[in-house]
């Protein structure tokens, strides 16, 4: 057998507050409002921090902008100079070291032949782009540079005609001109008309044309 005794006084029972049905929603509203207010405050603080950082970055850029512009200009000048050097290198590569072929030319000249004039002319050709099937824009081929050496001369003595013809053949077959001279053409051969010329003296013109070189 057990006995349960309530030790609370009647006054204490009457003083105990009761929980209403609207208590829980009110608490949730208060807590939710506090969370929203906290988030808004954090967002405001973050916005101010970002704004201050942006203003500081702009202020720093104002101070370094002259140096930035100068560095950009130097880079552009460097690229321009690099392109210019490449172009000069291509010009140099397309040129001819004339001392070697001219020395060989002088060695091959017969004793009865004398040069009266020599000119060297260069011409630049721009090949057309070759467009392949399915290709919209064909790349531009590099320009080609070609030289023409024109020799005016005179030959004296018997068989001067044959001497000139043999000289042209020698130029065509010379190993020193292989890979350099594309063609050797006898452009003219006729009797000399100067007052001091003998009956067998001849004047001639020879053109040496080099292979095209990429620039």
Helices and strands as residue ranges (DSSP letters): H 10-15, H 23-94, H 98-108, E 113-125, E 144-155, H 160-173, G 175-177, E 181-191, E 202-210, E 213-214
